[in-house]
Amino acid sequence: MIHKPPIDDLAEKIGSKYALCIVASKRARQLMEQAQNQGLTELPDNEKPLTVAAQEIYDGKLIAVND
């Protein structure tokens, strides 16, 4: 579960909690695939992929685009 940044703040940046779930999970998968392609089994500093994705959303590095 994500505690920081607050889920409500993240959902506000993305548009809804549903969209937040989709965007964050897709980004977390991308992060793990990138790590595995580099021969790693986890992210640097033992960070969880979902935590990294949530922080990227909060920092404005990741945005949701309607397809």
N, C-alpha and C positions, 0 to 999 in steps of 0.2 A: 504494500500500500504506500502511496505517495503522501508524505507529510509536509515536505518543503519542496517546492513552493506549494501553497494551498491549492487544492483542486478547483475550488470556485474561481480563483484568479486565473488558472490555466484555461478553464472552460470559457471564461469571459473573453480571453484572447483568441480562442479558436471559434467560438460561436455556440457550442453546446457541449454537454458532457459526452454525448454519443460521438460527436466528431472528435473530441479530445481523445477518446479511447481508440478510435481508428487511427488517427494521426500518430499518437504516441506509440502504439503497438507496431505500426509499420516502420517507424524510425528505429525502434528498439531492435527489430529484426534486421534492419539494414546495418546497424552498428555491430551486431553479432556476426553477420555474414562477413563484414569487413575484417573483423578480428580473426575469424576462422581462415579467411584467405591469406592472412599474414602468419598463419600457423599458431595462433593463440587460442586458448580455450575460454578465456574471459577477457574483459576489457582491462586496460591499464589501471593501476591503483585499485583493483578489485571493485570497480564501480559497477552498479547494476545498469543494464542497458535502458531500462524504463526510467530510471532516475536521471540518466544523462539526457534522454529524450525530453523529459519533463522540464529540465533546466534549459534546454535549447529553446523550447516553446516559450518559457517564461522570459528568457533573454531576448526574444524576438528573432532568433536565428532560424527558426522553423515556423512556417505559416501554413495554414490550410488553404487549398485552392479547390474550388468546385470544379469537378470534371463535367 
